[in-house]
Amino acid sequence: MSANKIQALNDAFRTTMTGGTVVITSGVAALSNVHQTLLLERVRTFDRFTEDNDPHREHDFGSIEFLGRTFFFKIDYYDANMEFGSENPADRAKTTRVLTIMLATEY
């Protein structure tokens, strides 16, 4: 599997929020609509990937400080039927991406 291809697909999904499913946890849903919108924008524009937080260079996880709390986003890879993990996350046709945005305490 190509980490560069996975990274490109993840970046495209995260920055546009299209090409997969976006899920928010109850902690994020409890925020006001304005704060949810601002948090989504921070996820879209996140670019602080480092060797420490992105060791596989897939851009599939990030940590954001917002409103005095820590939020995470995580991209998971499922098969086309959303039953199992994807056998090849670099293949868009065989993979459904799910981006989950959560409070760190909900991880």
mmCIF file of the C-alpha atoms, coordinates in Angstrom:
data_MODEL
# 
_entry.id   MODEL 
# 
loop_
_atom_site.group_PDB 
_atom_site.id 
_atom_site.type_symbol 
_atom_site.label_atom_id 
_atom_site.label_alt_id 
_atom_site.label_comp_id 
_atom_site.label_asym_id 
_atom_site.label_entity_id 
_atom_site.label_seq_id 
_atom_site.pdbx_PDB_ins_code 
_atom_site.Cartn_x 
_atom_site.Cartn_y 
_atom_site.Cartn_z 
_atom_site.occupancy 
_atom_site.B_iso_or_equiv 
_atom_site.pdbx_formal_charge 
_atom_site.auth_seq_id 
_atom_site.auth_comp_id 
_atom_site.auth_asym_id 
_atom_site.auth_atom_id 
_atom_site.pdbx_PDB_model_num 
ATOM 1   C CA . MET A 1 1   ? 0.000   0.000  0.000  1.00 0.00 ? 1   MET A CA 1 
ATOM 2   C CA . SER A 1 2   ? 1.234   3.431  -0.838 1.00 0.00 ? 2   SER A CA 1 
ATOM 3   C CA . ALA A 1 3   ? 1.394   5.829  2.116  1.00 0.00 ? 3   ALA A CA 1 
ATOM 4   C CA . ASN A 1 4   ? 1.544   8.751  -0.341 1.00 0.00 ? 4   ASN A CA 1 
ATOM 5   C CA . LYS A 1 5   ? -1.690  7.660  -2.030 1.00 0.00 ? 5   LYS A CA 1 
ATOM 6   C CA . ILE A 1 6   ? -3.423  7.099  1.333  1.00 0.00 ? 6   ILE A CA 1 
ATOM 7   C CA . GLN A 1 7   ? -2.200  10.493 2.552  1.00 0.00 ? 7   GLN A CA 1 
ATOM 8   C CA . ALA A 1 8   ? -3.535  12.211 -0.579 1.00 0.00 ? 8   ALA A CA 1 
ATOM 9   C CA . LEU A 1 9   ? -6.926  10.489 -0.250 1.00 0.00 ? 9   LEU A CA 1 
ATOM 10  C CA . ASN A 1 10  ? -7.109  11.330 3.465  1.00 0.00 ? 10  ASN A CA 1 
ATOM 11  C CA . ASP A 1 11  ? -6.155  14.965 2.872  1.00 0.00 ? 11  ASP A CA 1 
ATOM 12  C CA . ALA A 1 12  ? -8.737  15.305 0.099  1.00 0.00 ? 12  ALA A CA 1 
ATOM 13  C CA . PHE A 1 13  ? -11.434 13.808 2.321  1.00 0.00 ? 13  PHE A CA 1 
ATOM 14  C CA . ARG A 1 14  ? -10.524 15.809 5.427  1.00 0.00 ? 14  ARG A CA 1 
ATOM 15  C CA . THR A 1 15  ? -10.220 19.156 3.664  1.00 0.00 ? 15  THR A CA 1 
ATOM 16  C CA . THR A 1 16  ? -13.468 18.819 1.687  1.00 0.00 ? 16  THR A CA 1 
ATOM 17  C CA . MET A 1 17  ? -15.474 16.522 3.992  1.00 0.00 ? 17  MET A CA 1 
ATOM 18  C CA . THR A 1 18  ? -16.617 14.681 0.849  1.00 0.00 ? 18  THR A CA 1 
ATOM 19  C CA . GLY A 1 19  ? -15.806 11.178 -0.325 1.00 0.00 ? 19  GLY A CA 1 
ATOM 20  C CA . GLY A 1 20  ? -16.609 9.448  2.949  1.00 0.00 ? 20  GLY A CA 1 
ATOM 21  C CA . THR A 1 21  ? -18.661 9.690  6.108  1.00 0.00 ? 21  THR A CA 1 
ATOM 22  C CA . VAL A 1 22  ? -18.118 12.317 8.802  1.00 0.00 ? 22  VAL A CA 1 
ATOM 23  C CA . VAL A 1 23  ? -19.153 11.404 12.350 1.00 0.00 ? 23  VAL A CA 1 
ATOM 24  C CA . ILE A 1 24  ? -19.150 13.568 15.459 1.00 0.00 ? 24  ILE A CA 1 
ATOM 25  C CA . THR A 1 25  ? -19.369 12.223 18.981 1.00 0.00 ? 25  THR A CA 1 
ATOM 26  C CA . SER A 1 26  ? -21.865 13.357 21.595 1.00 0.00 ? 26  SER A CA 1 
ATOM 27  C CA . GLY A 1 27  ? -19.258 15.693 23.106 1.00 0.00 ? 27  GLY A CA 1 
ATOM 28  C CA . VAL A 1 28  ? -18.878 17.531 19.803 1.00 0.00 ? 28  VAL A CA 1 
ATOM 29  C CA . ALA A 1 29  ? -22.636 17.474 19.183 1.00 0.00 ? 29  ALA A CA 1 
ATOM 30  C CA . ALA A 1 30  ? -23.105 19.231 22.542 1.00 0.00 ? 30  ALA A CA 1 
ATOM 31  C CA . LEU A 1 31  ? -21.192 22.264 21.243 1.00 0.00 ? 31  LEU A CA 1 
ATOM 32  C CA . SER A 1 32  ? -23.122 25.166 19.783 1.00 0.00 ? 32  SER A CA 1 
ATOM 33  C CA . ASN A 1 33  ? -23.572 25.193 16.000 1.00 0.00 ? 33  ASN A CA 1 
ATOM 34  C CA . VAL A 1 34  ? -21.065 28.051 15.757 1.00 0.00 ? 34  VAL A CA 1 
ATOM 35  C CA . HIS A 1 35  ? -18.445 26.139 17.742 1.00 0.00 ? 35  HIS A CA 1 
ATOM 36  C CA . GLN A 1 36  ? -19.081 22.961 15.727 1.00 0.00 ? 36  GLN A CA 1 
ATOM 37  C CA . THR A 1 37  ? -18.520 24.941 12.517 1.00 0.00 ? 37  THR A CA 1 
ATOM 38  C CA . LEU A 1 38  ? -15.296 26.471 13.867 1.00 0.00 ? 38  LEU A CA 1 
ATOM 39  C CA . LEU A 1 39  ? -14.034 23.053 14.980 1.00 0.00 ? 39  LEU A CA 1 
ATOM 40  C CA . LEU A 1 40  ? -14.801 21.529 11.572 1.00 0.00 ? 40  LEU A CA 1 
ATOM 41  C CA . GLU A 1 41  ? -12.826 24.343 9.949  1.00 0.00 ? 41  GLU A CA 1 
ATOM 42  C CA . ARG A 1 42  ? -9.858  23.564 12.208 1.00 0.00 ? 42  ARG A CA 1 
ATOM 43  C CA . VAL A 1 43  ? -10.038 19.912 11.172 1.00 0.00 ? 43  VAL A CA 1 
ATOM 44  C CA . ARG A 1 44  ? -10.216 20.900 7.492  1.00 0.00 ? 44  ARG A CA 1 
ATOM 45  C CA . THR A 1 45  ? -7.181  23.170 7.743  1.00 0.00 ? 45  THR A CA 1 
ATOM 46  C CA . PHE A 1 46  ? -5.091  21.026 10.120 1.00 0.00 ? 46  PHE A CA 1 
ATOM 47  C CA . ASP A 1 47  ? -1.510  20.805 8.837  1.00 0.00 ? 47  ASP A CA 1 
ATOM 48  C CA . ARG A 1 48  ? 0.608   20.067 11.910 1.00 0.00 ? 48  ARG A CA 1 
ATOM 49  C CA . PHE A 1 49  ? 1.452   16.481 11.007 1.00 0.00 ? 49  PHE A CA 1 
ATOM 50  C CA . THR A 1 50  ? 4.770   15.372 12.486 1.00 0.00 ? 50  THR A CA 1 
ATOM 51  C CA . GLU A 1 51  ? 6.739   12.162 12.875 1.00 0.00 ? 51  GLU A CA 1 
ATOM 52  C CA . ASP A 1 52  ? 5.313   11.902 16.409 1.00 0.00 ? 52  ASP A CA 1 
ATOM 53  C CA . ASN A 1 53  ? 1.620   12.245 15.538 1.00 0.00 ? 53  ASN A CA 1 
ATOM 54  C CA . ASP A 1 54  ? 1.770   10.757 12.021 1.00 0.00 ? 54  ASP A CA 1 
ATOM 55  C CA . PRO A 1 55  ? 4.410   7.998  12.037 1.00 0.00 ? 55  PRO A CA 1 
ATOM 56  C CA . HIS A 1 56  ? 2.920   6.229  8.988  1.00 0.00 ? 56  HIS A CA 1 
ATOM 57  C CA . ARG A 1 57  ? 2.535   9.511  7.054  1.00 0.00 ? 57  ARG A CA 1 
ATOM 58  C CA . GLU A 1 58  ? -1.118  8.829  6.286  1.00 0.00 ? 58  GLU A CA 1 
ATOM 59  C CA . HIS A 1 59  ? -2.547  12.051 7.796  1.00 0.00 ? 59  HIS A CA 1 
ATOM 60  C CA . ASP A 1 60  ? -5.235  9.980  9.516  1.00 0.00 ? 60  ASP A CA 1 
ATOM 61  C CA . PHE A 1 61  ? -5.120  11.497 13.020 1.00 0.00 ? 61  PHE A CA 1 
ATOM 62  C CA . GLY A 1 62  ? -4.809  14.944 14.563 1.00 0.00 ? 62  GLY A CA 1 
ATOM 63  C CA . SER A 1 63  ? -5.102  16.704 17.896 1.00 0.00 ? 63  SER A CA 1 
ATOM 64  C CA . ILE A 1 64  ? -6.585  20.196 18.150 1.00 0.00 ? 64  ILE A CA 1 
ATOM 65  C CA . GLU A 1 65  ? -6.807  22.549 21.117 1.00 0.00 ? 65  GLU A CA 1 
ATOM 66  C CA . PHE A 1 66  ? -10.123 24.403 21.002 1.00 0.00 ? 66  PHE A CA 1 
ATOM 67  C CA . LEU A 1 67  ? -12.210 26.130 23.684 1.00 0.00 ? 67  LEU A CA 1 
ATOM 68  C CA . GLY A 1 68  ? -9.678  25.089 26.297 1.00 0.00 ? 68  GLY A CA 1 
ATOM 69  C CA . ARG A 1 69  ? -10.150 21.387 25.509 1.00 0.00 ? 69  ARG A CA 1 
ATOM 70  C CA . THR A 1 70  ? -8.407  18.825 23.341 1.00 0.00 ? 70  THR A CA 1 
ATOM 71  C CA . PHE A 1 71  ? -10.227 17.355 20.359 1.00 0.00 ? 71  PHE A CA 1 
ATOM 72  C CA . PHE A 1 72  ? -9.083  14.517 18.115 1.00 0.00 ? 72  PHE A CA 1 
ATOM 73  C CA . PHE A 1 73  ? -9.949  13.584 14.592 1.00 0.00 ? 73  PHE A CA 1 
ATOM 74  C CA . LYS A 1 74  ? -9.366  10.082 13.245 1.00 0.00 ? 74  LYS A CA 1 
ATOM 75  C CA . ILE A 1 75  ? -9.864  8.570  9.798  1.00 0.00 ? 75  ILE A CA 1 
ATOM 76  C CA . ASP A 1 76  ? -10.683 4.859  9.669  1.00 0.00 ? 76  ASP A CA 1 
ATOM 77  C CA . TYR A 1 77  ? -10.854 2.650  6.587  1.00 0.00 ? 77  TYR A CA 1 
ATOM 78  C CA . TYR A 1 78  ? -13.732 0.252  5.970  1.00 0.00 ? 78  TYR A CA 1 
ATOM 79  C CA . ASP A 1 79  ? -14.655 -1.990 3.065  1.00 0.00 ? 79  ASP A CA 1 
ATOM 80  C CA . ALA A 1 80  ? -17.271 -0.751 0.591  1.00 0.00 ? 80  ALA A CA 1 
ATOM 81  C CA . ASN A 1 81  ? -20.082 -2.359 2.619  1.00 0.00 ? 81  ASN A CA 1 
ATOM 82  C CA . MET A 1 82  ? -18.870 -0.846 5.910  1.00 0.00 ? 82  MET A CA 1 
ATOM 83  C CA . GLU A 1 83  ? -18.695 -4.324 7.468  1.00 0.00 ? 83  GLU A CA 1 
ATOM 84  C CA . PHE A 1 84  ? -14.941 -4.878 7.813  1.00 0.00 ? 84  PHE A CA 1 
ATOM 85  C CA . GLY A 1 85  ? -11.695 -2.987 7.601  1.00 0.00 ? 85  GLY A CA 1 
ATOM 86  C CA . SER A 1 86  ? -10.529 -2.121 4.103  1.00 0.00 ? 86  SER A CA 1 
ATOM 87  C CA . GLU A 1 87  ? -7.959  -4.491 2.678  1.00 0.00 ? 87  GLU A CA 1 
ATOM 88  C CA . ASN A 1 88  ? -6.433  -1.637 0.665  1.00 0.00 ? 88  ASN A CA 1 
ATOM 89  C CA . PRO A 1 89  ? -6.991  1.955  1.923  1.00 0.00 ? 89  PRO A CA 1 
ATOM 90  C CA . ALA A 1 90  ? -5.087  3.259  -1.123 1.00 0.00 ? 90  ALA A CA 1 
ATOM 91  C CA . ASP A 1 91  ? -7.871  1.952  -3.386 1.00 0.00 ? 91  ASP A CA 1 
ATOM 92  C CA . ARG A 1 92  ? -10.775 4.392  -3.338 1.00 0.00 ? 92  ARG A CA 1 
ATOM 93  C CA . ALA A 1 93  ? -13.114 1.845  -4.953 1.00 0.00 ? 93  ALA A CA 1 
ATOM 94  C CA . LYS A 1 94  ? -12.541 -0.686 -2.153 1.00 0.00 ? 94  LYS A CA 1 
ATOM 95  C CA . THR A 1 95  ? -12.522 1.761  0.765  1.00 0.00 ? 95  THR A CA 1 
ATOM 96  C CA . THR A 1 96  ? -15.071 3.837  2.645  1.00 0.00 ? 96  THR A CA 1 
ATOM 97  C CA . ARG A 1 97  ? -13.387 6.486  4.766  1.00 0.00 ? 97  ARG A CA 1 
ATOM 98  C CA . VAL A 1 98  ? -14.931 7.515  8.091  1.00 0.00 ? 98  VAL A CA 1 
ATOM 99  C CA . LEU A 1 99  ? -13.721 10.692 9.781  1.00 0.00 ? 99  LEU A CA 1 
ATOM 100 C CA . THR A 1 100 ? -14.624 10.847 13.465 1.00 0.00 ? 100 THR A CA 1 
ATOM 101 C CA . ILE A 1 101 ? -14.277 14.107 15.390 1.00 0.00 ? 101 ILE A CA 1 
ATOM 102 C CA . MET A 1 102 ? -14.326 13.764 19.165 1.00 0.00 ? 102 MET A CA 1 
ATOM 103 C CA . LEU A 1 103 ? -13.262 15.168 22.482 1.00 0.00 ? 103 LEU A CA 1 
ATOM 104 C CA . ALA A 1 104 ? -9.990  13.553 23.575 1.00 0.00 ? 104 ALA A CA 1 
ATOM 105 C CA . THR A 1 105 ? -11.791 12.257 26.660 1.00 0.00 ? 105 THR A CA 1 
ATOM 106 C CA . GLU A 1 106 ? -14.147 10.289 24.384 1.00 0.00 ? 106 GLU A CA 1 
ATOM 107 C CA . TYR A 1 107 ? -11.342 8.387  22.639 1.00 0.00 ? 107 TYR A CA 1 
# 
